């Protein structure tokens, strides 16, 4: 093996791929990256057995070859080099890396031991841009659960039907749903899969927003393939909860407020809120949204912002952090919130043309008397 590559391009590729490598693994080969040099290109691959990634980058290849090298050591090594061409050469598992006056010798592991990637039929796959996948995922994956009690909620539901695609995520206390038209070959199909948020995040790291991807899937795997590389992920198996049943359709109280002012007030309240519940009380009437926090042994805080409101006054409690996370992904300057009662879920939406695109549900917290 012998190739030359720019330090910045090499580091960008290693950084994008190596983040999935587990810090501890009983299989030493999983801690390595596989490098394949051929046809004036370098392929860098990583896997944690559930998620597998390959990224392509241009390189000047003098001699084709394949090797696996320790992911962290290699990335740290290239990061520490000056911004000059990096020369990599060697035989079998013994590799030399040179850049200006720097010289390293690295010992790898046999490439034959590196796990093979899944085989999916991309020719029959869905065509979509990476930006579409990232937009759907970014607006929803934050709401997925991170606990092990219900593994099905650790994933993001991706539904394709009736000329639209949508992603949904929930942890049982909040829910996010984002819908986009499916002008990408999915018309007439009806599919749903549950994808790990880590895999969706990796698609955003590997591909540029305008990159065209082929998306293929079977009962256990999903793959995203483009010119820059490929991402494979094991699907989360099992029936996803019927989330539509928990989305209220009879909320009859409507508040509209400036998103940035609302977020600023919530951040101030969060400082004094309980570390366990993060509870904040919202009291809303005709033209004012008031906030109040009372935490034993800590103190109290209050604030208010103007709003427009239709309906009877309401006092309702929320986890301030949940509201802030939802608001971060609302793309309009104004946010709309609908309520039914203090013990019923609230719905947050953007205003204007995006109203039917994005929906977030937040369950209330019981207020202390």
N, C-alpha and C positions, 0 to 999 in steps of 0.2 A: 504493500500500500504506500502511495506517495501522492500528496496533494497540497496545494497552497490555497489559502483563503484569507480574506480580510479579517482582522481581529474583531471589528465591530459586528460584521455579519455573522461570524462564528459565535460570538457571545450572545447576540440576539436570538439565534437559533437554539443554542444550548439552554438559555434562560427560559424560553417558551416551552421547551420540552421537559426539562429536568424537574419542573415544579411538581410533576405527578409522581416522581420517584419517592417511595416511602423511606422515612429516615431509619426505620428498623424493619428488617425482613429476615425470616429464616432461610431465604434463598439468596445467596450473595449475588447471583446474576441479575436479580431484580434491582439491585442497587447500581447497576451499570447502564450506560447508554450504548446502543449499537450504532456504529458509524459504518456506512456503506458508501464508498467512493467509486464512481463509475460515470462515464459519459459526461464529463465536465459538470458533475453535480455531486453534492454530498447529501445523503439521507441520514438524519439523526432520529433514532427511535427510542421510546421509553415505554414502560408498562408497569402497572401495579397489579396486573392480572384481571382487574375489573375494567380498567381504562387503559387503552393503548394509543400511542400517538407517534406519527412519523411526520417530520417536516423536511422539506426540500430546500436547498440553498445552492446557488451557483458556486463552483470551485474549479480551479485549474488542476485537473487530475492527470498525473504522469503515469501512475500505475494503479489499476483498480485493486480494491481489497475491502475486507470487512474485519471489524474488530469491535469488541466491547470494552469500554473504559469506565472507571468509577465516576458516577455522575457528579457528585459534589466536588471531588478533587479536580476533575477536568474543568468544570464551570468556574471554580475559584481560580484555577490556573490561568485560564484565558482572560478572565476579568482583570487579573493583575498585570497582564502584558500591555506594552505600549500599542498605540493605534497604528500598527504596521502589519504587513503580510505575515501570516503564521504558516510555517511549513511543518507538515505532519508526515512522517514516514516510519516504516518499520516492517517487520515480518512476524507473522503469527500473532502472538499476544504481547510482543515487545515493541513499544512505540516510542519514537523520539519526537518531541515538539520543540521547535525553534522559532524565535522571533527576535530580530536584532541580536543583542548579545545574550539573551536569555536562552537557556537550554534545559529541557526536562527529559527524563526517561520515565515512562509510565508502564506498569504491568497490568494487562487486562485479563479477561477470561475468554474462553473459546466462544466464538459467535454461534456455534452449533447448539450451545446450551441456552441461548436466548429464546424465550417463548415465541411460538408462532402466532401470527395475528389471525383473526377470524376471516372467513371467506364469505363475502356477500355479493350479490348480483347488482352492481351499481348501474349496469346498462338499463335495467328496468326500474331504476329508482326515481324518486321525486327530485325535481330541479328547483332550487331555491337559492337566493343570495345569502351569504354569511351574515350580512347586515340584518336581514329579516329574522334569521334565527336568533341573533344576538338581541334584537329589539324585543322579541317575544320573551326571551329568557331573562333579560335584565329587569323587565317589569314584573316578573313573577317569582323567580327562584329565591329571592330573599324571604318569601313567606313559607317556604318548605320547612318541615320540622328537622331538627338536628338531634332528636332523641331516638333511642333504640326501641322504645315501647311499641311503636307502630311503624315498621320499616317502610310500608307503602307510602306514608306521608313524607318520607325523606326525599321523594322524587318529585319531578315536575310532569304533570299530565300534558301530553301534546296530542291534540285532537285535530284531525283533518276530515272535513265533511262539508257538503253543500257549498262548495266554492269558497270556503273560508278555512282558516287555520287559527287555532287558539291554544294558548298554554295556560294552565291553572296550577297553583300551588297553595297548600294550606297546612297549618300545624294544629288545626282545631280551634285556635283562638283568633286567627286572622286568615284571610283568603285574598288572593290576587288573581285576576283573570284578564288576559290581554288578547284581543281579536284583530286579525288582519285578513284582507282578501287573499285568496289563494290563486293568483293568476300565474301559476307555475307548474301546471301539469297535474295538480291534485284534483281538478274538477271531476266530479263523478265518483270519487273514491270516498271511502269511509274507513278511517284507521285511527287507532289511539294507542299510544305507547307511554310508558312511564320512564323518564330519562333522569339520570343522576345529575344534580346541579353542577357537579364538578366537570362532567363531560360537556355540558353546555358552555360553561366558562372557558373550557379549553378551545372550543370552536372559535370563540372571540379572540383568543390569544394567537392562534395559528393563522387565521384567515383575515384578510382585509374586508371591510364592509361590502365592497363591490364584487368580491370574488363569487363566481358561480359554483355552487356545490351540487353534487349528486348525493342524495340521502337514500340509503338502502337499509332495510331491516328484515329480520326474521323473528322467530318467537323469543329469542334470547339476546340478540345483539342489534345494535344500530351503528351505522357508519356514516361519516361525513367526509366526502372526498372532493378535493379541488387540486388546482395546479400546485399549490404550496404544500400539500401534504394530505394526510388522512387521519381521522380520529375515529376510533372504535370504542364502544362502551357496552358493557353488559346492562341489559334492561332490568328494571325492578319489576318483578313478577307479582301478579295478584290483581284483584279487582280494586279499582280506585273508588273511594266513597262517592256517593251521589251528591256532589257538591251543590247542584242546582236546588236541592231541597232546602238548603240552609240560607239561600239568598232571598231576603225578604222582597216581596213585591207590593206590600201595603204600607211602606213607610210614608207617613203623611205630613211630617214636619221637615222643612227644607231650610238649610242655612247655606249662605255663600259668603266666603271670606277670602281675603288676600292670602295667598299661600305662604309667602315669605314672612308676613307678620304673624301668621298662625304658627309657623315653625319656630320663629324667634321666641314667642311666648311659651311654647311647649318646652323649648330648651331651658329657659329660665326656670320653669316649674320643675323640670326633671332634676335640677340641682338639689332641691329640697325634698324630692319624693323618696319614698321608701326604696331601699336597695332590693327588696324582695318583690314588691308589687309594682313599683313605679307608678302608683295610682295618682291621677290628677282629676279633680272635679271640674266639669264644664257646666256652666249655667248660662242658658241662652234664652234671650227674649227678642223683642222686636228689632233692635238695632245694635245689640252688644253681646259679645261672647266673653264671659268672665271665667277666669281660671283660679282654682284654689287648691293648695296642698297643705295638709296638716300631718306631720309625722312626729309621733311621740319621741321625746329625747333629742329631736333635731330642730324642730321649729315649724314655722308656717311661711307661706308665700302666696301672693295673689297678683293677678294681672288682668288686663282686659284689652280687647281689640274691637273695632267696629265690624259689623256684619249686616247682612240683610237676612231676615228670618220670616218664614211663613209658618204659622202654627202656634199652638199653646206653648208657654214657657216650659222648659225641660231642664232638669238636673240629671247629669249622667256621668259615670266614672269610666276612665279608660287608662290603659297602660300607655304612658306618654311615649315610651320608646317605640311601641307598635305604631302609634300615629305618625311619629317622625319618619319611620322607615317607609310607610306608605306614601306620605307626602313627598318624600325625596324623588319618587318616580312619577309624580303627577307633572305632566309637561306643560300645563297652562299656568298663567299668573294667578288665576282664581280657582278655588276648589269648591265643589258642591258636596254637602254632607246631608244625608237624610236620616231621620230617626222615626221610631214608632213609640217606644217607651223606654224607661231607664234600664229595663232588663232585657231589651231586644237589641239585636245587632244593628249597627250603623253602617251605611254605605257611603263610601267616598268615591267621587268621580271628578275628572277634569270637566271644565265647562266648554261650551262651544261645540265645534265639529267633532272633537275627540271624545265626546261624552259616551257614545256607544262603543268606543274602542276599549276603554280601560275601566275596570271596576275593582274596588277593594272593599272587603268586608272586615270590620273589626268588632269583636265581641266586647261588651261592656264589663266593667268590674263593679262589684257591689259597693255602694257608697257606705261609709261609716256614718252613723247618726251622730 
